[in-house]
Amino acid sequence: MVQSMEMKYLRKVLGITRKDKIRNADIREQLQVQSVLSRIESRQLGWFGHLIRMNNDRPVKKVWEAKRQIKRRKGRPPKTWDQGIARILESRGITRAEATTMAKNRKKNGPHLCMARDSSF
């Protein structure tokens, strides 16, 4: 849904319609923009790196590391933020251990864990 609304907007900016049959990648390249979803993933990985580097006594880190103690409802369990991060890392070919090391060594590796090993930029 997000991608379709994004492309609708970008097509309108260029003054073209779907009937012109121009690929989404070509439109993004012409406007020199990255997709909204890739931007969201980059920001999530940036926050992941921030959490990794955060002191253990910070309340935010304590909440992130805490496990829920309540009984969950019937049905499929909801996806967690950690599962989303794991999916993003997997799609970029990075293990969680590698990502943690990269985040901790920010000065050595540079500030952009989110762009590591990703060819979509």
DANOR-V530114 format. One line per field, one symbol per residue. ss: DSSP state (H for helix, E for strand, C for the rest). psi: psi as a letter, one per 30 degrees, with the letter a starting at -180 (. if undefined). A space follows every 50 residues. Layout:
# DANOR-V530114
ss->???
psi->???
This chain:
# DANOR-V530114
ss->CHHHHHHHHHHHHHCCCHHHCCCHHHHHHHHCCCCHHHHHHHHHHHHHHH HHHCCCCCHHHHHHHCCCCCCCCCCCCCCCHHHHHHHHHHHCCCCHHHHH HHHHCHHHHCCCHHHCCCCCC
psi->eeeeeeeeeeeeefhllfffhkkeeeeeeefhllleeeeeeeeeeeeeee eefkkffkeeeeeeflkkglklllakkkkleeeeeeeeeefghkleeeee eeeeheeeflgieffkgkgf.
